[in-house]
Amino acid sequence: MPLKRASRGRTKGGKGYSGVVQCTNCGQTVPKDKAKKVTSRLNLVEHTLAKELRAQGAYIASPTVLKWYCISCAIHFKILKIRSADNRRKRGKLR
C-alpha cells in the first residue's frame, strides 16, 4: 500500500522513541515530533501604558508562552494548511 507521506507525518528520522506532549487545545497525547510547536509572547501591560513606561526607561518583561498543537487543532486554528497530494510529496519550503 502506498504511503500518503514519506515521513509518515513525523520528523523522527531514525532516532527511535521521541516522547509525547499534550495538545494545548484538546488535550490529546501526540508524539513530540509530530505536534506543532507555537511560541508567542504574553503582554502583561496594555500597549499604550507600555509605550509610556518604555519612554521613561522602564523594562517590561514579556514571558514566552509555549503551546503544542495536534494536527487537527493546528489545521483548525490555521497554523497549518491542508496541502494537495502534489504538495505533500514536495520537500522544502511551503508555497
C-alpha positions in Angstrom: 0.0 0.0 0.0 1.5 3.4 -0.9 2.3 6.0 1.7 0.5 9.3 1.9 3.6 10.9 3.3 7.2 9.8 3.0 7.8 10.8 6.7 4.5 9.2 7.9 3.8 12.7 9.3 6.7 12.8 11.7 10.2 14.3 11.9 11.6 11.4 13.9 14.2 10.1 11.4 16.0 7.1 12.9 16.1 8.2 16.5 13.6 5.8 18.0 11.1 7.0 20.6 10.7 10.7 20.8 8.4 11.3 23.7 4.9 12.7 23.9 3.2 16.1 24.6 -0.4 17.1 25.2 -2.3 19.3 22.8 -2.9 22.7 24.4 -6.4 22.9 22.9 -7.9 19.4 23.1 -5.6 17.5 25.5 -4.8 14.7 23.0 -1.5 12.9 23.6 0.7 13.5 20.5 4.2 12.4 19.6 6.5 15.4 20.2 8.0 15.2 16.7 4.5 15.2 15.1 3.0 18.0 17.2 3.2 21.7 16.1 5.1 23.9 18.5 3.9 27.6 18.6 5.8 30.2 20.7 4.2 33.5 21.5 4.9 36.4 23.8 2.5 37.4 26.5 1.9 41.1 27.1 1.3 41.8 30.8 0.8 45.5 30.3 -1.5 47.3 27.9 0.2 48.6 24.8 -0.3 52.4 25.4 0.8 52.1 29.0 3.9 50.0 28.0 4.8 52.7 25.4 4.8 55.4 28.1 6.7 53.3 30.6 9.4 52.5 28.0 9.7 56.2 27.2 10.6 56.7 30.8 13.2 54.0 30.7 11.3 51.1 32.4 12.0 47.5 31.4 8.8 45.5 30.8 9.1 41.7 30.8 7.1 39.7 28.3 7.3 36.0 29.0 7.3 33.5 26.2 4.4 31.1 26.1 5.0 27.6 24.5 2.0 25.8 23.1 1.8 22.4 21.4 -1.0 21.5 19.0 -2.1 18.2 17.5 -2.5 18.3 13.7 -6.3 18.6 13.7 -6.2 21.6 16.1 -3.3 23.2 14.2 -5.4 23.0 11.0 -8.5 24.3 12.9 -6.5 27.4 14.2 -4.9 27.8 10.7 -1.4 27.2 11.9 -1.2 24.5 9.2 -2.8 24.5 5.8 -4.2 21.5 4.0 -1.9 20.6 1.1 -2.7 18.8 -2.1 -1.2 15.4 -2.9 1.5 17.0 -5.1 2.5 19.5 -2.4 2.6 16.8 0.2 5.3 15.0 -1.8 7.5 18.0 -2.2 10.2 18.7 0.3 11.5 22.0 1.4 9.5 25.3 1.7 5.8 25.5 1.5 4.2 27.8 -1.1 
